[in-house]
């Protein structure tokens, strides 16, 4: 299945057990391989009080992507690669990425 970024942006991110953790805000792409490395997630209801910044989910944690939702592993908070976005990409680099869009 082919899917455009416009269709992905804003999709709910849910765990295997059905808990919504947020909505897709952006993608981080590795330019050499032209591969999606991480999915940037804006937390919703359940996690908003705990985590105010955007989060990233490593592509290895993604189980399924459809035009309705993105399903991730239930253990996502326990996996080391699930971190606050500002710890992964420095803010200057992030600003330059968002200004180009």
Contact map, one row per residue, 1 for C-alpha under 8 A:
11100000000000000000000000000000000000000000000000000000000000000000000000000000000000000000000000000
11110000000000000000000000000000000000000000000000000000000000000000000000000000000000000000000000000
11111011000000000000000000000000000000000000000000000000000000000010000000000000000000000000000000000
01111111000000000000000000000000000000000000000000000000000000000000000000000000000000000000000000000
00111111100000000000000000000000000000000000000000000000000000000000000000000000000000000000000000000
00011111100000000000000000000000000000000000000000000000000000000000000000000000000000000000000000000
00111111111000000000000000000000000000000000000000000000000000000010000000000000000000000000000000000
00111111111000000000000100000000000000000000000000000000000000000010000000000000000000000000000000000
00001111111000000000001111000000000000000000000000000000000000000000000000000000000000000000000000000
00000011111100000000001110000000000000000000000000000000000000000000000000000000000000000000000000000
00000011111110000000001100000000000000000000000000000000000000000011110000000000000000000000000000000
00000000011111000001111100000000000000000000000000000000000000000001110000000000000000000000000000000
00000000001111100001111100000000000000001000000000000000000000000000111100000000000000000000000000000
00000000000111111111110000000000000000000000000000000000000000000000111100000000000000000000000000000
00000000000011111111100000000000000000000000000000000000000000000000001111000000000000000000000000000
00000000000001111110000000000000000000000000000000000000000000000000001111000000000000000000000000000
00000000000001111110000000000000000000000000000000000000000000000000000001000000000000000000000000000
00000000000001111111000000000000000000000000000000000000000000000000000000000000000000000000000000000
00000000000001111111100000000000000000000000000000000000000000000000000000000000000000000000000000000
00000000000111100111110000000000000000000001010000000000000000000000000000000000000000000000000000000
00000000000111100011111000000000000000000011111000000000000000000000000000000000000000000000000000000
00000000000111000001111100000000000000001111101000000000000000000000000000000000000000000000000000000
00000000111110000000111110000000000000001111000000000000000000000000000000000000000000000000000000000
00000001111110000000011111000000000000111100000000000000000000000000000000000000000000000000000000000
00000000110000000000001111100000000000111100000000000000000000000000000000000000000000000000000000000
00000000100000000000000111110000000000111000000000000000000000000000000000000000000000000000000000000
00000000000000000000000011111000000111110000000000000000000000000000000000000000000000000000000000000
00000000000000000000000001111100000111110000000000000000000000000000000000000000000000000000000000000
00000000000000000000000000111110011111000000000000000000000000000000000000000000000000000000000000000
00000000000000000000000000011111111110000000000000000000000000000000000000000000000000000000000000000
00000000000000000000000000001111111000000000000000000000000000000000000000000000000000000000000000000
00000000000000000000000000000111111000000000000000000000000000000000000000000000000000000000000000000
00000000000000000000000000000111111000000000000000000000000000000000000000000000000000000000000000000
00000000000000000000000000001111111100000000000000000000000000000000000000000000000000000000000000000
00000000000000000000000000001111111110000000000000000000000000000000000000000000000000000000000000000
00000000000000000000000000111100011111100000000000000000001000000000000000000000000000000000000000000
00000000000000000000000000111100001111100000000000000000011000000000000000000000000000000000000000000
00000000000000000000000000111000000111110000000000000001111000000000000000000000000000000000000000000
00000000000000000000000111110000000111111000000000000001111000000000000000000000000000000000000000000
00000000000000000000000111110000000001111100000000000111100000000000000000000000000010000000000000000
00000000000010000000011111000000000000111110000000000111100000000000000000000000000000000000000000000
00000000000000000000011110000000000000011111000000001110000000000000000000000000000000000000000000000
00000000000000000000111000000000000000001111111100111110000000000000000000000000000000000000000000000
00000000000000000001111000000000000000000111111100000000000000000000000000000000000000000000000000000
00000000000000000000110000000000000000000011111110000000000000000000000000000000000000000000000000000
00000000000000000001100000000000000000000011111110000000000000000000000000000000000000000000000000000
00000000000000000000110000000000000000000011111111110000000000000000000000000000000000000000000000000
00000000000000000000000000000000000000000011111111110000000000000000000000000000000000000000000000000
00000000000000000000000000000000000000000000111111110000000000000000000000000000000000000000000000000
00000000000000000000000000000000000000000000001111110000000000000000000000000000000000000000000000000
00000000000000000000000000000000000000000010001111111100000000000000000000000000000000000000000000000
00000000000000000000000000000000000000000010001111111100000000000000000000000000000000000000000000000
00000000000000000000000000000000000000000110000000111110000000000000000000000000000111000000000000000
00000000000000000000000000000000000000011110000000111111000000000000000000000000000110000000000000000
00000000000000000000000000000000000000011110000000001111100000000000000000000000011110000000000000000
00000000000000000000000000000000000001111000000000000111110000000000000000000000111110000000000000000
00000000000000000000000000000000000001111000000000000011111011000000000000010000111000000000000000000
00000000000000000000000000000000000011100000000000000001111111000000000000000000110000000000000000000
00000000000000000000000000000000000111100000000000000000111111000000000000000000000000000000000000000
00000000000000000000000000000000000000000000000000000000011111100000000000000000000000000000000000000
00000000000000000000000000000000000000000000000000000000111111100000000110010000000000000000000000000
00000000000000000000000000000000000000000000000000000000111111111000011110000000000000000000000000000
00000000000000000000000000000000000000000000000000000000000111111000011110000000000000000000000000000
00000000000000000000000000000000000000000000000000000000000001111100011100000000000000000000000000000
00000000000000000000000000000000000000000000000000000000000001111111111000000000000000000000000000000
00000000000000000000000000000000000000000000000000000000000000011111110000000000000000000000000000000
00100011001000000000000000000000000000000000000000000000000000001111100000000000000000000000000000000
00000000001100000000000000000000000000000000000000000000000000001111110000000000000000000000000000000
00000000001111000000000000000000000000000000000000000000000000001111111000000000000000000000000000000
00000000001111000000000000000000000000000000000000000000000001111101111100000000000000000000000000000
00000000000011110000000000000000000000000000000000000000000001111000111110000000000000000000000000000
00000000000011110000000000000000000000000000000000000000000011110000011111010000000000000000000000000
00000000000000110000000000000000000000000000000000000000000011100000001111110000000000000000000000000
00000000000000111000000000000000000000000000000000000000000000000000000111110000000000000000000000000
00000000000000000000000000000000000000000000000000000000000000000000000011111110000000000000000000000
00000000000000000000000000000000000000000000000000000000100010000000000111111110010000000000000000000
00000000000000000000000000000000000000000000000000000000000000000000000000111111010000000000000000000
00000000000000000000000000000000000000000000000000000000000000000000000000111111010000000000000000000
00000000000000000000000000000000000000000000000000000000000000000000000000111111110000000000000000000
00000000000000000000000000000000000000000000000000000000000000000000000000001111111000000000000000000
00000000000000000000000000000000000000000000000000000001110000000000000000000011111000000000000000000
00000000000000000000000000000000000000000000000000000011110000000000000000011111111100000000000000000
00000000000000000000000000000000000000000000000000000011100000000000000000000001111110110000000000000
00000000000000000000000000000000000000000000000000001111000000000000000000000000011111110000000000000
00000000000000000000000000000000000000010000000000001111000000000000000000000000001111111000000000000
00000000000000000000000000000000000000000000000000001000000000000000000000000000000111111110000000000
00000000000000000000000000000000000000000000000000000000000000000000000000000000001111111100000000000
00000000000000000000000000000000000000000000000000000000000000000000000000000000001111111100000000000
00000000000000000000000000000000000000000000000000000000000000000000000000000000000011111110110000000
00000000000000000000000000000000000000000000000000000000000000000000000000000000000001111111110000000
00000000000000000000000000000000000000000000000000000000000000000000000000000000000001001111111000000
00000000000000000000000000000000000000000000000000000000000000000000000000000000000000000111111100000
00000000000000000000000000000000000000000000000000000000000000000000000000000000000000001111111110000
00000000000000000000000000000000000000000000000000000000000000000000000000000000000000001111111111000
00000000000000000000000000000000000000000000000000000000000000000000000000000000000000000011111111100
00000000000000000000000000000000000000000000000000000000000000000000000000000000000000000001111111110
00000000000000000000000000000000000000000000000000000000000000000000000000000000000000000000111111111
00000000000000000000000000000000000000000000000000000000000000000000000000000000000000000000011111111
00000000000000000000000000000000000000000000000000000000000000000000000000000000000000000000001111111
00000000000000000000000000000000000000000000000000000000000000000000000000000000000000000000000111111
00000000000000000000000000000000000000000000000000000000000000000000000000000000000000000000000011111
